[in-house]
Amino acid sequence: MMSIVRRGLVAFLLLGFAGVPVRAAGEPRPILFFAAASLQTALNAVAAEWQRETGKKVVFSYAASSVLARQMESGAPADLFASADLRWADWSQERKLIRPETRRNLLENRLVLIAAANSGDQIRIAPGFALAGAIGDSRLATGDPASVPAGTYAREALTKLGVWDQVSPRIASTENVRAALALVARGEARFGIVYATDAKAEPRVRVVDTFPAGSHAPIVYPFAVTTASTNPDAQVFLNYLASPTAVRIFEAEGFTLQRRGS
């Protein structure tokens, strides 16, 4: 019993106790949303519109999809979950952490190679392209290829293009895609592989080139209500994410809406 309590406590601390606001008497309970780090800019803007329209709040925990899924498995509280790939949504569904009847694929993204905004590097992505030579003694930042979706997509693309073996020793693995973005923005890595929406959100980087769609699996974002949620607003906010207001924000941030949504 103590081990179960301890796991739940650790997971709650990972969520960040300070990030969960104290409610006044009678105030609606905020939605707790575990979301992939690459959704941060867009979801914050959507939630702000939701609060303006309804007076209700959404509290986010942003991290790699793998980290969030494992936190939920350990008992961390969440009402909604959004993954940056199908794998961690499937993993969560297999463990009955999300409600399959609520699951929908809302968004798509693109994978890009980035460099500092003031760099003069010019590279065209193609089979066998000279990325390793361009990196030199520096690093290529991306999410951890073993667990973080951005890194998994990056490894798949670089393998398909025939350059993974040459560049893998220079990989700077990070805990999520926004951390990889920050390494390039601060000049601590010469290049990075992130999502197009991340590059758009950071003025200190620029897109060098976009990876061909066929070089990796489609970048799809599944959203779902968690099995543990008892907040009736969770499904309402999930529906709101397909509203004209939300769609306008997502598209302005560079996401592509999956019209079929399933």
PLY file of the C-alpha trace (Angstrom):
ply
format ascii 1.0
element vertex 262
property float x
property float y
property float z
element edge 261
property int vertex1
property int vertex2
end_header
0.00 0.00 0.00
2.81 2.41 0.89
4.44 1.90 -2.48
1.20 2.82 -4.25
0.83 5.95 -2.15
4.47 6.86 -2.75
4.12 6.46 -6.52
1.05 8.65 -6.54
2.79 11.31 -4.46
5.85 11.34 -6.72
3.64 11.63 -9.81
1.71 14.51 -8.28
4.93 16.31 -7.46
6.05 15.80 -11.05
2.87 17.51 -12.18
3.84 20.46 -10.00
1.75 21.19 -6.94
2.45 24.90 -7.29
0.91 24.86 -10.77
-2.53 23.76 -9.53
-4.44 26.82 -8.33
-6.36 26.88 -5.08
-10.09 27.20 -5.76
-12.41 29.55 -3.99
-15.62 28.08 -2.61
-18.04 27.38 -5.44
-15.44 27.99 -8.17
-15.51 25.34 -10.94
-12.70 22.83 -10.76
-10.13 23.56 -13.49
-9.44 20.99 -16.18
-6.06 19.30 -15.71
-4.56 18.73 -19.14
-1.43 16.63 -19.80
-0.19 17.73 -23.22
2.83 17.20 -25.45
5.34 20.05 -25.10
5.01 21.05 -28.76
1.37 22.04 -28.14
2.21 24.62 -25.49
1.92 27.86 -27.43
-1.27 26.90 -29.25
-3.06 25.28 -26.30
-2.28 28.20 -24.00
-3.90 30.53 -26.52
-6.94 28.26 -26.95
-7.38 27.95 -23.18
-7.23 31.73 -22.82
-10.10 32.06 -25.30
-12.02 29.30 -23.50
-11.62 31.10 -20.18
-12.67 34.41 -21.70
-15.82 32.81 -23.14
-16.79 30.56 -20.21
-14.93 31.80 -17.15
-13.47 28.31 -16.69
-9.78 27.46 -16.41
-7.48 24.84 -17.88
-4.26 23.95 -16.05
-1.57 22.36 -18.21
1.34 20.04 -17.58
3.60 20.07 -20.66
6.25 17.42 -21.19
7.21 14.61 -23.56
4.26 12.36 -24.36
6.12 9.40 -22.88
6.69 11.18 -19.56
3.06 12.24 -19.28
1.75 8.78 -20.12
3.94 7.18 -17.47
2.88 9.80 -14.92
-0.75 8.92 -15.57
0.08 5.24 -15.15
1.58 6.11 -11.74
-1.62 7.83 -10.67
-0.99 11.47 -11.53
-4.27 13.40 -11.85
-5.30 14.44 -15.36
-8.57 15.04 -17.17
-7.24 15.23 -20.73
-4.22 13.80 -22.53
-2.70 14.88 -25.84
0.17 12.92 -27.35
2.52 13.96 -30.15
2.33 10.51 -31.69
0.06 7.51 -31.98
2.39 5.21 -30.07
1.93 6.82 -26.64
-1.80 7.24 -27.17
-1.99 3.52 -28.02
0.18 2.71 -24.98
-2.17 4.71 -22.75
-5.27 3.14 -24.27
-3.91 -0.38 -23.82
-3.44 0.39 -20.11
-6.96 1.84 -19.89
-5.66 5.31 -19.00
-7.77 7.07 -21.64
-11.33 6.55 -22.84
-11.17 5.18 -26.39
-14.62 6.50 -27.29
-13.36 10.07 -26.72
-10.09 9.68 -28.59
-9.65 11.75 -31.73
-6.73 12.69 -33.95
-7.04 16.45 -34.16
-3.77 17.81 -35.53
-0.77 17.10 -37.73
2.69 18.68 -37.84
5.88 18.69 -39.91
9.46 17.83 -38.99
12.12 20.46 -39.69
15.86 21.01 -39.40
16.64 24.25 -37.59
19.66 26.42 -36.87
20.20 29.69 -35.02
18.46 32.61 -36.72
21.78 34.39 -37.32
23.58 31.37 -38.77
24.42 31.14 -42.44
24.11 27.36 -42.73
22.39 26.16 -45.88
21.54 22.46 -46.18
19.06 20.68 -48.40
17.62 17.50 -46.93
18.02 14.57 -49.32
19.23 10.96 -49.22
22.84 10.91 -47.98
22.94 14.67 -47.31
26.05 15.97 -45.56
24.55 16.70 -42.15
27.36 15.12 -40.14
29.96 17.35 -41.78
27.83 20.44 -41.21
27.44 19.61 -37.51
31.21 19.35 -37.10
32.25 19.43 -33.44
28.87 20.76 -32.32
25.64 18.88 -31.61
22.33 18.02 -33.25
19.56 18.61 -30.69
16.33 16.63 -30.70
14.13 14.71 -28.32
15.43 11.45 -26.90
15.08 9.04 -29.87
14.22 6.18 -27.51
11.12 7.75 -26.00
10.33 11.34 -27.07
8.17 11.47 -30.22
10.19 14.25 -31.89
13.36 12.22 -31.43
11.67 9.06 -32.66
10.53 10.83 -35.83
14.03 12.31 -36.24
15.74 8.93 -35.97
13.27 7.40 -38.42
13.84 10.19 -40.96
17.62 10.20 -40.66
17.68 6.41 -40.96
15.47 6.49 -44.05
17.77 9.13 -45.57
20.85 7.03 -44.81
22.65 9.40 -42.43
21.68 8.18 -38.95
24.89 6.22 -38.34
27.02 9.26 -39.15
25.10 11.77 -37.02
23.97 9.64 -34.06
27.22 10.23 -32.09
26.51 13.97 -32.26
22.91 13.78 -31.00
22.06 15.92 -27.97
19.04 14.06 -26.59
16.56 16.13 -24.60
13.59 15.36 -22.38
11.15 17.05 -24.78
11.11 18.91 -28.07
11.00 22.38 -26.50
14.24 21.61 -24.65
15.86 20.74 -27.99
14.55 24.00 -29.43
16.11 25.90 -26.53
19.55 24.35 -27.11
19.62 25.70 -30.65
18.15 29.06 -29.64
20.91 29.50 -27.04
23.64 28.42 -29.47
24.46 25.26 -27.53
23.72 23.05 -30.55
24.41 24.02 -34.16
21.32 22.26 -35.50
18.12 20.79 -34.15
15.28 18.61 -35.37
11.95 19.82 -34.06
8.41 20.38 -35.29
7.59 23.24 -37.63
5.30 24.75 -35.00
8.15 24.88 -32.46
10.39 26.71 -34.91
7.60 29.18 -35.58
7.27 29.91 -31.87
10.97 30.74 -31.33
12.35 33.86 -33.10
15.95 32.93 -32.28
15.89 29.98 -34.70
15.12 29.54 -38.38
14.07 26.58 -40.49
16.94 25.29 -42.63
14.78 22.75 -44.45
11.74 20.51 -43.99
12.01 16.72 -43.94
10.15 14.96 -46.76
6.81 13.59 -45.56
7.76 10.11 -46.76
10.89 9.99 -44.60
8.93 9.41 -41.38
5.51 8.40 -40.11
2.85 11.12 -40.17
3.08 13.38 -37.12
-0.37 13.00 -35.61
-1.70 14.32 -32.29
-4.34 12.16 -30.58
-6.42 13.79 -27.83
-8.61 11.98 -25.29
-10.39 12.25 -21.96
-8.64 10.21 -19.29
-10.32 7.25 -17.64
-9.73 8.77 -14.21
-11.39 12.10 -15.01
-14.58 13.05 -13.21
-14.63 16.61 -14.55
-17.63 17.11 -16.89
-15.85 20.04 -18.53
-13.12 17.75 -19.90
-15.26 16.51 -22.79
-16.65 20.00 -23.36
-13.16 21.46 -23.72
-12.12 18.57 -25.96
-15.04 19.45 -28.22
-14.00 23.12 -28.09
-10.61 22.18 -29.57
-12.41 21.55 -32.88
-14.31 24.85 -32.74
-13.67 27.64 -35.27
-11.87 29.66 -32.57
-9.49 26.82 -31.72
-8.95 25.84 -35.34
-7.97 29.41 -36.21
-5.37 29.38 -33.42
-3.97 25.97 -34.33
-3.62 26.92 -37.98
-2.00 30.26 -37.10
0.60 28.31 -35.10
1.35 26.08 -38.09
-0.63 22.94 -37.27
-2.75 21.17 -39.84
-6.22 20.15 -38.70
-7.25 16.56 -39.33
-10.67 17.11 -40.81
-11.78 13.51 -40.23
-10.69 13.79 -36.60
-10.77 10.09 -35.71
0 1
1 2
2 3
3 4
4 5
5 6
6 7
7 8
8 9
9 10
10 11
11 12
12 13
13 14
14 15
15 16
16 17
17 18
18 19
19 20
20 21
21 22
22 23
23 24
24 25
25 26
26 27
27 28
28 29
29 30
30 31
31 32
32 33
33 34
34 35
35 36
36 37
37 38
38 39
39 40
40 41
41 42
42 43
43 44
44 45
45 46
46 47
47 48
48 49
49 50
50 51
51 52
52 53
53 54
54 55
55 56
56 57
57 58
58 59
59 60
60 61
61 62
62 63
63 64
64 65
65 66
66 67
67 68
68 69
69 70
70 71
71 72
72 73
73 74
74 75
75 76
76 77
77 78
78 79
79 80
80 81
81 82
82 83
83 84
84 85
85 86
86 87
87 88
88 89
89 90
90 91
91 92
92 93
93 94
94 95
95 96
96 97
97 98
98 99
99 100
100 101
101 102
102 103
103 104
104 105
105 106
106 107
107 108
108 109
109 110
110 111
111 112
112 113
113 114
114 115
115 116
116 117
117 118
118 119
119 120
120 121
121 122
122 123
123 124
124 125
125 126
126 127
127 128
128 129
129 130
130 131
131 132
132 133
133 134
134 135
135 136
136 137
137 138
138 139
139 140
140 141
141 142
142 143
143 144
144 145
145 146
146 147
147 148
148 149
149 150
150 151
151 152
152 153
153 154
154 155
155 156
156 157
157 158
158 159
159 160
160 161
161 162
162 163
163 164
164 165
165 166
166 167
167 168
168 169
169 170
170 171
171 172
172 173
173 174
174 175
175 176
176 177
177 178
178 179
179 180
180 181
181 182
182 183
183 184
184 185
185 186
186 187
187 188
188 189
189 190
190 191
191 192
192 193
193 194
194 195
195 196
196 197
197 198
198 199
199 200
200 201
201 202
202 203
203 204
204 205
205 206
206 207
207 208
208 209
209 210
210 211
211 212
212 213
213 214
214 215
215 216
216 217
217 218
218 219
219 220
220 221
221 222
222 223
223 224
224 225
225 226
226 227
227 228
228 229
229 230
230 231
231 232
232 233
233 234
234 235
235 236
236 237
237 238
238 239
239 240
240 241
241 242
242 243
243 244
244 245
245 246
246 247
247 248
248 249
249 250
250 251
251 252
252 253
253 254
254 255
255 256
256 257
257 258
258 259
259 260
260 261
